[in-house]
Amino acid sequence: MSILLFILIITFSTAQSISNKSFNLRNPDGGEYTYTCISCAAAALFFAVTSGGNLTFVKELYVYSFGFALSYGAAILFLFLAIKHGSLALTTLVMSYSLIIPALVGLVVYDEKASVSLFIGLALLCISLALINNKGEEKTIINIKWIVYVLLAFFGNGMCSSVQQMQQRKFGGEYKSEFMIAALLMIVIMMVVLLMVFERKIFFKALRSGFVFPVISGAANGAVNLFVMLMLALVPASVMFPLISAGDIVVTSAISVLFYKEKLTKRQLVGILFGVAAIVFLNL
């Protein structure tokens, strides 16, 4: 059962990346607000359906949902832009590093103890970043725009996990679906305002050319969250998260090279391997 869940998680996680890339290729002139809006609406619908309508919203929840909305909105928006301006494989790798942020929050805010594996993971992470920053070779796919966007997505994604951690501690693990639905609907409202201001001229073109991709991405995001919760009942978190992160990086990197013809240098490929090792140690 755990193997099946692992395969499903990697499949749906990879589907998010492929959907993002596919929408980007069909809409080179923009569409990031449209994509984010539709994706979050689809994810909210997924959580509403899987909850069976058994939802209870409490006003104390909205502060955490708003914090998550800002973080997740930034993560998905800048992830879209990072993939547009750089490598899908390297973007996925750097995004996986964002788990260091909730780890640091745990050390600073909750007085959790730092383990040896944390320091090993940080060292491997630094080596990985040095290797993928391949400016000196012809095949490099590193540029300033990509660096800015991927760092913003990195911090947004890291803060998502941190806010989620705070919410779960505050409410004793309750109101998961309510928390996500409220946050996702807040993002939808924000994105509607932004796309009305910046994407009115291309909105219908973006819908015609790739409406299905953000829908798939949003539904896949909800499925990943659902299967992760199911797998947590069968596999320890310290084992599960390194496997998922490493599997996602390996599969996405293979798809990037084989299907999207991304030119990764040998040095960058070694950097990805160090990145996988870093993810494993950071999760221990």
Backbone as CSV, one residue per row, in Angstrom:
resi,resn,N_x,N_y,N_z,CA_x,CA_y,CA_z,C_x,C_y,C_z
1,MET,0.825,-1.207,0.000,0.000,0.000,0.000,0.862,1.261,0.000
2,SER,1.927,1.269,0.828,2.793,2.445,0.918,3.529,2.696,-0.395
3,ILE,3.895,1.605,-1.095,4.580,1.753,-2.383,3.638,2.389,-3.407
4,LEU,2.373,1.943,-3.405,1.375,2.510,-4.320,1.170,3.994,-4.028
5,LEU,1.058,4.357,-2.752,0.886,5.759,-2.377,2.084,6.589,-2.802
6,PHE,3.290,6.044,-2.637,4.511,6.744,-3.040,4.489,7.019,-4.546
7,ILE,4.123,6.013,-5.325,4.059,6.173,-6.785,3.019,7.228,-7.160
8,LEU,1.875,7.211,-6.491,0.823,8.196,-6.772,1.273,9.606,-6.425
9,ILE,1.961,9.765,-5.291,2.455,11.089,-4.874,3.440,11.640,-5.890
10,ILE,4.390,10.813,-6.315,5.388,11.256,-7.302,4.707,11.577,-8.629
11,THR,3.734,10.754,-9.010,3.024,10.970,-10.287,2.289,12.309,-10.291
12,PHE,1.532,12.573,-9.227,0.756,13.815,-9.180,1.648,15.032,-8.948
13,SER,2.730,14.845,-8.201,3.676,15.949,-8.006,4.339,16.317,-9.329
14,THR,4.719,15.305,-10.098,5.318,15.539,-11.414,4.296,16.161,-12.362
15,ALA,3.032,15.767,-12.229,1.971,16.324,-13.077,1.851,17.830,-12.881
16,GLN,2.078,18.301,-11.655,2.043,19.743,-11.396,3.133,20.457,-12.188
17,SER,4.346,19.902,-12.157,5.470,20.518,-12.868,5.252,20.522,-14.368
18,ILE,4.766,19.392,-14.898,4.524,19.286,-16.341,3.424,20.248,-16.777
19,SER,2.366,20.363,-15.971,1.268,21.280,-16.296,1.760,22.718,-16.327
20,ASN,2.589,23.072,-15.350,3.158,24.414,-15.288,3.985,24.714,-16.531
21,LYS,4.867,23.781,-16.868,5.733,23.956,-18.036,4.911,24.027,-19.326
22,SER,3.906,23.173,-19.446,3.083,23.134,-20.657,2.314,24.432,-20.849
23,PHE,1.753,24.967,-19.765,1.041,26.242,-19.845,1.999,27.356,-20.244
24,ASN,3.210,27.327,-19.674,4.227,28.317,-20.017,4.550,28.305,-21.503
25,LEU,4.716,27.113,-22.071,5.076,26.993,-23.485,3.964,27.508,-24.393
26,ARG,2.716,27.348,-23.959,1.580,27.801,-24.759,1.289,29.286,-24.568
27,ASN,1.821,29.882,-23.506,1.557,31.296,-23.213,2.861,32.042,-22.909
28,PRO,3.700,32.229,-23.917,4.992,32.887,-23.688,4.882,34.357,-23.293
29,ASP,3.722,34.973,-23.515,3.557,36.403,-23.223,3.023,36.693,-21.817
30,GLY,2.824,35.660,-21.021,2.331,35.893,-19.656,1.314,34.858,-19.242
31,GLY,0.359,35.282,-18.404,-0.680,34.375,-17.949,-0.452,33.822,-16.555
32,GLU,0.553,34.368,-15.837,0.862,33.825,-14.512,-0.268,34.008,-13.502
33,TYR,-0.973,35.160,-13.573,-2.068,35.398,-12.627,-3.273,34.508,-12.964
34,THR,-3.526,34.332,-14.244,-4.600,33.448,-14.681,-4.330,32.015,-14.241
35,TYR,-3.114,31.565,-14.459,-2.721,30.201,-14.087,-2.869,29.986,-12.582
36,THR,-2.353,30.915,-11.791,-2.407,30.791,-10.334,-3.841,30.788,-9.839
37,CYS,-4.667,31.647,-10.413,-6.076,31.753,-10.021,-6.817,30.444,-10.271
38,ILE,-6.704,29.903,-11.472,-7.418,28.681,-11.825,-6.890,27.492,-11.035
39,SER,-5.571,27.427,-10.881,-4.956,26.328,-10.140,-5.444,26.293,-8.691
40,CYS,-5.474,27.440,-8.040,-5.907,27.500,-6.639,-7.402,27.224,-6.502
41,ALA,-8.194,27.676,-7.480,-9.633,27.390,-7.460,-9.883,25.887,-7.581
42,ALA,-9.110,25.229,-8.453,-9.248,23.775,-8.625,-8.831,23.033,-7.360
43,ALA,-7.763,23.503,-6.711,-7.303,22.870,-5.471,-8.337,23.044,-4.355
44,ALA,-8.931,24.249,-4.261,-9.956,24.501,-3.246,-11.159,23.584,-3.462
45,LEU,-11.562,23.407,-4.716,-12.687,22.525,-5.040,-12.356,21.087,-4.652
46,PHE,-11.109,20.683,-4.892,-10.687,19.324,-4.540,-10.817,19.094,-3.035
47,PHE,-10.325,20.049,-2.224,-10.417,19.907,-0.772,-11.869,19.918,-0.296
48,ALA,-12.701,20.730,-0.933,-14.114,20.789,-0.557,-14.812,19.459,-0.839
49,VAL,-14.514,18.862,-1.996,-15.140,17.593,-2.384,-14.656,16.459,-1.487
50,THR,-13.348,16.365,-1.265,-12.796,15.265,-0.464,-13.162,15.374,1.011
51,SER,-13.543,16.565,1.458,-13.966,16.719,2.852,-15.380,16.203,3.065
52,GLY,-16.096,15.963,1.976,-17.464,15.485,2.068,-18.443,16.529,2.570
53,GLY,-18.021,17.791,2.528,-18.888,18.861,3.005,-18.912,19.010,4.505
54,ASN,-18.121,18.191,5.183,-18.079,18.245,6.656,-17.047,19.286,7.096
55,LEU,-17.434,20.557,6.996,-16.507,21.655,7.239,-17.021,22.563,8.353
56,THR,-16.100,23.012,9.197,-16.438,23.950,10.272,-15.397,25.065,10.288
57,PHE,-15.794,26.267,9.946,-14.869,27.390,9.893,-14.966,28.203,11.194
58,VAL,-13.831,28.473,11.795,-13.778,29.306,13.004,-12.949,30.549,12.683
59,LYS,-13.333,31.674,13.265,-12.714,32.942,12.885,-11.232,33.000,13.208
60,GLU,-10.790,32.268,14.251,-9.362,32.279,14.607,-8.504,31.664,13.504
61,LEU,-9.149,30.882,12.640,-8.421,30.183,11.582,-7.969,31.124,10.470
62,TYR,-8.694,32.224,10.261,-8.472,33.064,9.087,-7.126,33.792,9.112
63,VAL,-6.600,34.068,10.295,-5.282,34.713,10.375,-4.224,33.793,9.784
64,TYR,-4.290,32.514,10.134,-3.332,31.537,9.613,-3.574,31.293,8.121
65,SER,-4.840,31.266,7.730,-5.151,31.074,6.312,-4.630,32.235,5.471
66,PHE,-4.730,33.444,6.011,-4.239,34.612,5.273,-2.717,34.562,5.135
67,GLY,-2.028,34.166,6.215,-0.570,34.023,6.141,-0.172,32.967,5.136
68,PHE,-0.913,31.867,5.114,-0.635,30.803,4.149,-0.952,31.273,2.736
69,ALA,-2.026,32.039,2.581,-2.408,32.539,1.260,-1.309,33.408,0.658
70,LEU,-0.759,34.305,1.467,0.333,35.159,0.979,1.544,34.324,0.587
71,SER,1.872,33.344,1.425,3.056,32.507,1.181,2.856,31.603,-0.031
72,TYR,1.729,30.901,-0.060,1.474,29.960,-1.147,1.236,30.693,-2.462
73,GLY,0.557,31.832,-2.384,0.342,32.635,-3.585,1.665,33.054,-4.206
74,ALA,2.602,33.508,-3.352,3.936,33.886,-3.832,4.673,32.673,-4.387
75,ALA,4.555,31.538,-3.694,5.260,30.330,-4.121,4.819,29.877,-5.508
76,ILE,3.509,29.773,-5.716,3.015,29.252,-6.992,3.191,30.260,-8.125
77,LEU,3.060,31.558,-7.805,3.227,32.597,-8.823,4.680,32.677,-9.289
78,PHE,5.609,32.742,-8.335,7.028,32.874,-8.706,7.612,31.561,-9.207
79,LEU,7.008,30.440,-8.803,7.413,29.154,-9.388,7.090,29.147,-10.877
80,PHE,5.912,29.641,-11.217,5.507,29.754,-12.619,6.529,30.579,-13.401
81,LEU,6.918,31.730,-12.843,7.864,32.622,-13.523,9.269,32.027,-13.570
82,ALA,9.652,31.294,-12.522,10.984,30.664,-12.514,11.077,29.606,-13.611
83,ILE,10.014,28.816,-13.759,10.007,27.798,-14.811,10.001,28.454,-16.191
84,LYS,9.324,29.590,-16.313,9.303,30.313,-17.588,10.695,30.788,-17.987
85,HIS,11.488,31.216,-17.016,12.783,31.836,-17.312,13.986,30.937,-17.025
86,GLY,13.743,29.680,-16.665,14.877,28.812,-16.362,14.551,27.345,-16.502
87,SER,15.347,26.532,-15.872,15.240,25.084,-15.979,14.171,24.525,-15.047
88,LEU,13.349,23.642,-15.575,12.359,22.951,-14.760,13.044,22.076,-13.712
89,ALA,14.110,21.383,-14.117,14.821,20.482,-13.207,15.451,21.242,-12.049
90,LEU,16.176,22.321,-12.355,16.859,23.077,-11.310,15.880,23.844,-10.435
91,THR,14.773,24.307,-11.026,13.748,24.988,-10.234,13.147,24.029,-9.213
92,THR,12.846,22.798,-9.645,12.307,21.788,-8.732,13.287,21.487,-7.613
93,LEU,14.572,21.428,-7.953,15.603,21.150,-6.948,15.656,22.251,-5.893
94,VAL,15.726,23.505,-6.324,15.813,24.620,-5.374,14.549,24.715,-4.533
95,MET,13.391,24.459,-5.137,12.144,24.484,-4.376,12.148,23.436,-3.272
96,SER,12.786,22.294,-3.538,12.862,21.246,-2.522,13.687,21.678,-1.319
97,TYR,14.613,22.598,-1.541,15.447,23.106,-0.436,14.645,23.947,0.553
98,SER,13.440,24.373,0.156,12.680,25.296,0.992,12.286,24.691,2.338
99,LEU,12.402,23.368,2.468,12.071,22.749,3.748,13.037,23.161,4.856
100,ILE,14.169,23.783,4.482,15.098,24.270,5.501,14.479,25.406,6.305
101,ILE,13.530,26.138,5.699,12.904,27.268,6.398,12.060,26.808,7.589
102,PRO,11.128,25.838,7.423,10.409,25.366,8.616,11.324,24.705,9.637
103,ALA,12.417,24.112,9.158,13.375,23.519,10.099,14.006,24.601,10.960
104,LEU,14.379,25.732,10.341,14.971,26.839,11.090,13.942,27.495,12.012
105,VAL,12.684,27.583,11.539,11.621,28.117,12.392,11.452,27.249,13.633
106,GLY,11.545,25.935,13.434,11.440,25.024,14.563,12.552,25.237,15.570
107,LEU,13.763,25.518,15.071,14.907,25.767,15.965,14.752,27.071,16.731
108,VAL,14.307,28.115,16.029,14.248,29.453,16.632,12.991,29.650,17.473
109,VAL,11.841,29.252,16.933,10.562,29.537,17.582,10.187,28.480,18.616
110,TYR,10.423,27.211,18.284,9.961,26.132,19.158,11.096,25.459,19.942
111,ASP,12.283,26.044,19.868,13.438,25.538,20.629,13.741,24.067,20.351
112,GLU,13.528,23.663,19.103,13.896,22.296,18.735,15.415,22.183,18.621
113,LYS,15.939,21.003,18.901,17.382,20.805,18.895,17.887,20.535,17.476
114,ALA,19.034,21.135,17.150,19.649,20.909,15.839,20.384,19.571,15.849
115,SER,20.154,18.759,14.833,20.801,17.449,14.741,22.021,17.516,13.836
116,VAL,22.841,16.497,13.926,24.022,16.415,13.057,23.594,16.337,11.595
117,SER,22.502,15.607,11.333,22.022,15.456,9.947,21.622,16.797,9.343
118,LEU,21.140,17.728,10.177,20.776,19.058,9.687,22.004,19.787,9.145
119,PHE,23.107,19.731,9.875,24.340,20.407,9.450,24.943,19.733,8.216
120,ILE,24.845,18.400,8.159,25.327,17.685,6.971,24.487,18.083,5.758
121,GLY,23.161,18.141,5.959,22.274,18.541,4.871,22.556,19.942,4.383
122,LEU,22.819,20.868,5.310,23.141,22.250,4.935,24.435,22.313,4.129
123,ALA,25.435,21.525,4.540,26.706,21.505,3.820,26.512,20.968,2.398
124,LEU,25.754,19.885,2.270,25.477,19.310,0.951,24.657,20.276,0.092
125,LEU,23.741,20.992,0.728,22.937,21.987,0.022,23.831,23.074,-0.563
126,CYS,24.787,23.564,0.220,25.698,24.614,-0.262,26.535,24.121,-1.436
127,ILE,27.002,22.871,-1.351,27.773,22.285,-2.451,26.913,22.179,-3.705
128,SER,25.664,21.746,-3.514,24.742,21.613,-4.648,24.503,22.955,-5.337
129,LEU,24.269,23.999,-4.542,24.028,25.329,-5.105,25.246,25.833,-5.877
130,ALA,26.439,25.559,-5.347,27.664,25.981,-6.027,27.816,25.268,-7.371
131,LEU,27.404,24.001,-7.417,27.555,23.226,-8.645,26.525,23.605,-9.708
132,ILE,25.283,23.866,-9.289,24.268,24.191,-10.301,24.406,25.620,-10.816
133,ASN,25.116,26.473,-10.073,25.344,27.852,-10.520,26.468,27.851,-11.544
134,ASN,26.126,27.385,-12.743,27.093,26.985,-13.750,27.371,28.096,-14.762
135,LYS,27.763,29.251,-14.288,27.853,30.429,-15.158,28.962,30.349,-16.206
136,GLY,29.963,29.554,-15.934,31.127,29.580,-16.807,31.036,28.724,-18.043
137,GLU,29.958,27.968,-18.267,29.866,27.054,-19.389,28.775,27.490,-20.370
138,GLU,28.932,27.061,-21.613,28.029,27.491,-22.677,26.590,27.051,-22.448
139,LYS,26.407,25.875,-21.878,25.072,25.317,-21.744,24.305,25.861,-20.542
140,THR,24.899,26.797,-19.845,24.251,27.281,-18.624,22.835,27.791,-18.871
141,ILE,21.951,27.527,-17.919,20.581,28.016,-17.996,20.275,28.849,-16.768
142,ILE,21.329,29.413,-16.188,21.190,30.285,-15.029,21.155,31.730,-15.517
143,ASN,20.171,32.499,-15.079,20.116,33.916,-15.411,19.538,34.673,-14.219
144,ILE,19.689,35.982,-14.231,19.290,36.809,-13.087,17.796,36.699,-12.797
145,LYS,16.976,36.741,-13.832,15.531,36.645,-13.624,15.174,35.335,-12.931
146,TRP,15.770,34.244,-13.418,15.483,32.939,-12.815,15.894,32.922,-11.350
147,ILE,17.066,33.451,-11.044,17.554,33.468,-9.664,16.586,34.221,-8.755
148,VAL,16.124,35.401,-9.199,15.201,36.207,-8.392,13.887,35.464,-8.182
149,TYR,13.323,34.932,-9.267,12.021,34.267,-9.168,12.102,32.987,-8.341
150,VAL,13.152,32.194,-8.536,13.239,30.924,-7.812,13.494,31.162,-6.324
151,LEU,14.219,32.235,-5.978,14.437,32.554,-4.568,13.137,33.016,-3.907
152,LEU,12.352,33.828,-4.623,11.060,34.260,-4.089,10.116,33.067,-3.915
153,ALA,10.118,32.144,-4.889,9.306,30.926,-4.773,9.797,30.061,-3.624
154,PHE,11.117,29.999,-3.457,11.742,29.235,-2.372,11.268,29.738,-1.003
155,PHE,11.326,31.052,-0.783,10.904,31.616,0.502,9.391,31.478,0.688
156,GLY,8.629,31.671,-0.379,7.189,31.513,-0.280,6.812,30.093,0.096
157,ASN,7.443,29.120,-0.542,7.147,27.720,-0.270,7.567,27.329,1.142
158,GLY,8.727,27.842,1.569,9.197,27.550,2.923,8.272,28.116,3.984
159,MET,7.771,29.321,3.738,6.853,29.946,4.692,5.495,29.242,4.706
160,CYS,5.113,28.633,3.585,3.880,27.831,3.568,3.942,26.748,4.631
161,SER,5.045,25.996,4.612,5.207,24.907,5.574,5.272,25.442,7.000
162,SER,5.898,26.602,7.181,6.020,27.188,8.517,4.659,27.608,9.062
163,VAL,3.858,28.278,8.222,2.520,28.709,8.652,1.643,27.490,8.907
164,GLN,1.779,26.465,8.047,1.024,25.234,8.214,1.367,24.579,9.556
165,GLN,2.659,24.597,9.877,3.129,24.033,11.142,2.524,24.792,12.329
166,MET,2.504,26.117,12.232,1.931,26.939,13.297,0.434,26.659,13.461
167,GLN,-0.268,26.543,12.331,-1.704,26.299,12.382,-2.011,24.946,13.018
168,GLN,-1.254,23.925,12.643,-1.495,22.598,13.197,-1.205,22.541,14.688
169,ARG,-0.162,23.256,15.135,0.144,23.318,16.567,-0.962,24.057,17.329
170,LYS,-1.448,25.133,16.753,-2.466,25.957,17.405,-3.783,25.196,17.559
171,PHE,-4.186,24.453,16.518,-5.490,23.803,16.517,-5.413,22.291,16.744
172,GLY,-4.254,21.816,17.177,-4.122,20.400,17.510,-4.375,19.462,16.354
173,GLY,-3.979,19.873,15.154,-4.146,19.016,13.979,-5.526,19.071,13.344
174,GLU,-6.405,19.921,13.862,-7.767,20.022,13.328,-7.864,21.095,12.231
175,TYR,-8.993,21.087,11.521,-9.348,22.109,10.521,-8.368,22.163,9.337
176,LYS,-7.826,21.018,8.945,-6.892,21.010,7.807,-7.570,21.481,6.518
177,SER,-8.723,20.881,6.196,-9.407,21.238,4.952,-9.911,22.674,4.992
178,GLU,-10.466,23.083,6.137,-10.969,24.441,6.271,-9.838,25.461,6.093
179,PHE,-8.705,25.154,6.681,-7.522,26.012,6.576,-7.102,26.182,5.119
180,MET,-7.032,25.067,4.382,-6.599,25.105,2.994,-7.628,25.785,2.093
181,ILE,-8.911,25.475,2.287,-9.955,26.066,1.442,-10.000,27.581,1.610
182,ALA,-9.961,28.046,2.862,-9.997,29.487,3.118,-8.793,30.183,2.486
183,ALA,-7.606,29.586,2.648,-6.386,30.181,2.095,-6.433,30.217,0.569
184,LEU,-6.851,29.123,-0.037,-6.886,29.046,-1.501,-7.896,30.028,-2.089
185,LEU,-9.034,30.187,-1.433,-10.026,31.156,-1.928,-9.523,32.588,-1.782
186,MET,-8.752,32.860,-0.739,-8.130,34.181,-0.591,-7.174,34.456,-1.760
187,ILE,-6.409,33.429,-2.147,-5.486,33.584,-3.275,-6.265,33.838,-4.560
188,VAL,-7.352,33.109,-4.750,-8.183,33.299,-5.954,-8.651,34.749,-6.054
189,ILE,-9.102,35.305,-4.937,-9.558,36.705,-4.930,-8.415,37.647,-5.296
190,MET,-7.236,37.426,-4.707,-6.065,38.260,-5.016,-5.716,38.175,-6.501
191,MET,-5.715,36.952,-7.047,-5.327,36.753,-8.435,-6.351,37.338,-9.405
192,VAL,-7.637,37.284,-9.044,-8.665,37.888,-9.900,-8.421,39.384,-10.040
193,VAL,-8.088,40.032,-8.932,-7.783,41.471,-8.968,-6.572,41.733,-9.856
194,LEU,-5.509,40.947,-9.677,-4.280,41.148,-10.442,-4.476,40.868,-11.938
195,LEU,-5.211,39.797,-12.247,-5.384,39.498,-13.677,-6.307,40.516,-14.352
196,MET,-7.248,41.098,-13.598,-8.090,42.149,-14.157,-7.286,43.401,-14.470
197,VAL,-6.239,43.633,-13.692,-5.395,44.806,-13.906,-4.347,44.553,-14.985
198,PHE,-3.693,43.374,-14.931,-2.532,43.142,-15.789,-2.763,42.181,-16.955
199,GLU,-3.817,41.348,-16.901,-3.950,40.312,-17.926,-5.308,40.314,-18.633
200,ARG,-5.980,41.444,-18.600,-7.290,41.486,-19.244,-7.204,41.165,-20.733
201,LYS,-6.142,41.629,-21.400,-6.032,41.471,-22.844,-5.695,40.048,-23.259
202,ILE,-5.032,39.303,-22.370,-4.604,37.949,-22.756,-5.377,36.862,-22.011
203,PHE,-6.318,37.260,-21.147,-7.015,36.298,-20.292,-7.709,35.216,-21.111
204,PHE,-8.546,35.601,-22.083,-9.303,34.613,-22.846,-8.389,33.797,-23.763
205,LYS,-7.331,34.415,-24.254,-6.357,33.675,-25.061,-5.686,32.598,-24.213
206,ALA,-5.318,32.962,-22.972,-4.689,32.003,-22.073,-5.632,30.853,-21.738
207,LEU,-6.913,31.170,-21.553,-7.904,30.130,-21.258,-8.048,29.162,-22.429
208,ARG,-8.122,29.721,-23.641,-8.301,28.875,-24.824,-7.093,27.982,-25.056
209,SER,-5.917,28.506,-24.815,-4.695,27.772,-25.146,-4.276,26.761,-24.087
210,GLY,-4.742,26.938,-22.838,-4.241,26.016,-21.825,-5.032,25.958,-20.536
211,PHE,-6.365,26.081,-20.603,-7.193,26.063,-19.392,-7.005,24.768,-18.607
212,VAL,-6.817,23.658,-19.309,-6.756,22.352,-18.653,-5.530,22.215,-17.741
213,PHE,-4.443,22.924,-18.068,-3.199,22.726,-17.314,-3.268,23.228,-15.871
214,PRO,-3.750,24.442,-15.605,-3.869,24.837,-14.197,-4.915,24.020,-13.444
215,VAL,-5.936,23.531,-14.146,-6.925,22.668,-13.492,-6.261,21.366,-13.045
216,ILE,-5.471,20.778,-13.927,-4.736,19.557,-13.578,-3.783,19.825,-12.421
217,SER,-3.078,20.950,-12.484,-2.109,21.299,-11.440,-2.781,21.444,-10.080
218,GLY,-3.924,22.143,-10.045,-4.626,22.332,-8.782,-5.158,21.028,-8.210
219,ALA,-5.765,20.209,-9.077,-6.282,18.919,-8.627,-5.151,18.008,-8.167
220,ALA,-4.028,18.047,-8.889,-2.870,17.231,-8.519,-2.298,17.666,-7.180
221,ASN,-2.307,18.976,-6.936,-1.836,19.492,-5.647,-2.688,18.946,-4.504
222,GLY,-3.999,18.961,-4.694,-4.886,18.413,-3.675,-4.666,16.931,-3.481
223,ALA,-4.459,16.198,-4.583,-4.231,14.756,-4.497,-2.942,14.437,-3.743
224,VAL,-1.897,15.216,-4.008,-0.624,15.011,-3.301,-0.814,15.173,-1.803
225,ASN,-1.503,16.244,-1.401,-1.754,16.469,0.024,-2.554,15.324,0.641
226,LEU,-3.555,14.821,-0.081,-4.381,13.728,0.419,-3.557,12.453,0.591
227,PHE,-2.770,12.105,-0.426,-1.989,10.873,-0.372,-0.859,10.956,0.660
228,VAL,-0.313,12.155,0.856,0.716,12.336,1.890,0.121,12.052,3.268
229,MET,-1.088,12.563,3.523,-1.735,12.318,4.815,-1.996,10.825,5.021
230,LEU,-2.392,10.121,3.947,-2.640,8.684,4.040,-1.339,7.918,4.274
231,MET,-0.277,8.353,3.601,1.004,7.657,3.722,1.638,7.872,5.093
232,LEU,1.359,9.028,5.706,1.904,9.312,7.037,1.413,8.302,8.076
233,ALA,0.247,7.706,7.817,-0.281,6.705,8.741,0.445,5.367,8.600
234,LEU,1.214,5.205,7.514,1.888,3.941,7.247,3.405,4.018,7.337
235,VAL,3.956,5.204,7.041,5.414,5.366,6.957,5.839,6.557,7.811
236,PRO,6.922,6.433,8.598,7.402,7.566,9.399,7.742,8.761,8.513
237,ALA,7.473,9.969,9.005,7.733,11.191,8.241,9.209,11.310,7.860
238,SER,10.091,10.843,8.756,11.531,10.944,8.500,11.967,10.082,7.318
239,VAL,11.171,9.082,6.988,11.459,8.222,5.830,10.702,8.717,4.600
240,MET,9.448,9.108,4.814,8.574,9.462,3.705,9.021,10.707,2.959
241,PHE,9.279,11.807,3.687,9.585,13.071,3.019,10.882,13.046,2.214
242,PRO,11.970,12.410,2.713,13.158,12.303,1.856,12.893,11.512,0.582
243,LEU,12.114,10.423,0.695,11.794,9.610,-0.481,10.992,10.405,-1.508
244,ILE,9.988,11.137,-1.029,9.148,11.927,-1.930,9.957,13.029,-2.607
245,SER,10.738,13.763,-1.817,11.536,14.865,-2.372,12.548,14.361,-3.388
246,ALA,13.266,13.292,-3.019,14.277,12.740,-3.920,13.630,12.188,-5.185
247,GLY,12.512,11.457,-5.020,11.820,10.896,-6.180,11.313,11.972,-7.114
248,ASP,10.781,13.043,-6.555,10.265,14.147,-7.359,11.382,14.804,-8.165
249,ILE,12.535,15.030,-7.522,13.668,15.658,-8.206,14.170,14.778,-9.346
250,VAL,14.334,13.491,-9.076,14.876,12.566,-10.083,13.936,12.467,-11.286
251,VAL,12.642,12.267,-11.034,11.673,12.109,-12.132,11.542,13.403,-12.933
252,THR,11.445,14.550,-12.244,11.316,15.832,-12.946,12.564,16.145,-13.761
253,SER,13.735,15.833,-13.214,14.985,16.072,-13.946,15.034,15.220,-15.208
254,ALA,14.627,13.958,-15.099,14.622,13.062,-16.265,13.671,13.583,-17.345
255,ILE,12.470,14.035,-16.935,11.497,14.578,-17.886,12.028,15.858,-18.530
256,SER,12.699,16.697,-17.729,13.251,17.953,-18.248,14.254,17.705,-19.359
257,VAL,15.110,16.699,-19.151,16.162,16.406,-20.126,15.605,15.653,-21.332
258,LEU,14.758,14.647,-21.091,14.292,13.774,-22.166,13.195,14.397,-23.024
259,PHE,12.262,15.127,-22.395,11.102,15.630,-23.128,11.190,17.120,-23.455
260,TYR,11.761,17.895,-22.529,11.870,19.335,-22.783,13.259,19.741,-23.285
261,LYS,14.130,18.753,-23.435,15.462,18.959,-24.030,16.278,20.032,-23.307
262,GLU,16.143,20.106,-22.002,16.963,21.045,-21.233,18.413,20.569,-21.217
263,LYS,19.330,21.489,-21.419,20.749,21.155,-21.513,21.432,21.343,-20.160
264,LEU,21.425,20.298,-19.375,22.118,20.343,-18.089,23.554,19.867,-18.281
265,THR,24.497,20.585,-17.725,25.897,20.183,-17.819,26.177,19.071,-16.817
266,LYS,27.324,18.431,-16.973,27.711,17.365,-16.040,27.814,17.921,-14.624
267,ARG,28.334,19.136,-14.520,28.469,19.760,-13.206,27.102,19.975,-12.560
268,GLN,26.117,20.386,-13.340,24.776,20.595,-12.806,24.103,19.275,-12.429
269,LEU,24.360,18.225,-13.200,23.818,16.911,-12.865,24.390,16.405,-11.546
270,VAL,25.696,16.642,-11.341,26.307,16.280,-10.060,25.685,17.114,-8.937
271,GLY,25.404,18.391,-9.244,24.757,19.259,-8.263,23.394,18.738,-7.864
272,ILE,22.655,18.177,-8.832,21.344,17.591,-8.530,21.494,16.391,-7.603
273,LEU,22.527,15.558,-7.842,22.769,14.405,-6.967,23.095,14.848,-5.544
274,PHE,23.917,15.892,-5.412,24.203,16.441,-4.087,22.929,17.015,-3.462
275,GLY,22.070,17.589,-4.309,20.816,18.139,-3.820,19.900,17.059,-3.265
276,VAL,19.836,15.910,-3.964,19.031,14.786,-3.473,19.549,14.324,-2.114
277,ALA,20.887,14.222,-2.001,21.488,13.822,-0.719,21.179,14.839,0.376
278,ALA,21.218,16.130,0.017,20.918,17.190,0.990,19.484,17.059,1.497
279,ILE,18.546,16.795,0.585,17.139,16.649,0.963,16.965,15.498,1.954
280,VAL,17.661,14.397,1.690,17.558,13.230,2.575,18.026,13.570,3.983
281,PHE,19.204,14.219,4.086,19.751,14.552,5.399,18.916,15.619,6.112
282,LEU,18.392,16.581,5.366,17.588,17.639,5.983,16.271,17.100,6.543
283,ASN,15.831,15.953,6.029,14.583,15.363,6.507,14.775,14.379,7.656
284,LEU,16.036,14.021,7.939,16.294,13.012,8.985,16.059,13.597,10.370
